[in-house]
């Protein structure tokens, strides 16, 4: 289970959304749905990265990034 999810805008490498997984468990929203949702309706079109951070993995595998295109 990851520690944190971040949505990062490629153009600026700025974090535009961030979710700590433990916070979601504490609110019980993750326990019920097993989903984490980001509202992106206010973000401009462009390329973003979903950065998944997991401190429990080996050092070289602690961060995984997936490139996303918002049209």
DALINBEL-V556406 format. One record per residue. N is the residue number from 1. PSI is psi in degrees with one decimal (NA if undefined). Layout:
<<N/PSI> <N/PSI>>
This chain:
<<1/128.7> <2/158.1> <3/-38.0> <4/146.7> <5/136.7> <6/141.5> <7/120.4> <8/129.6> <9/126.8> <10/-41.2> <11/-40.7> <12/-11.5> <13/27.3> <14/137.0> <15/118.7> <16/-19.4> <17/146.2> <18/138.3> <19/125.9> <20/124.6> <21/-39.2> <22/-38.4> <23/-39.4> <24/-39.1> <25/-42.0> <26/-34.9> <27/-6.3> <28/1.6> <29/-34.2> <30/-33.7> <31/-38.4> <32/-44.2> <33/-21.0> <34/26.8> <35/147.6> <36/127.1> <37/141.5> <38/130.2> <39/117.4> <40/10.3> <41/-26.2> <42/0.8> <43/143.6> <44/157.0> <45/152.7> <46/-168.2> <47/134.6> <48/165.2> <49/139.1> <50/114.3> <51/120.7> <52/120.9> <53/131.7> <54/104.7> <55/-10.4> <56/-13.2> <57/170.6> <58/150.5> <59/-44.1> <60/-10.9> <61/9.8> <62/-24.5> <63/128.6> <64/136.2> <65/138.2> <66/129.6> <67/133.0> <68/146.2> <69/121.3> <70/117.3> <71/NA>>
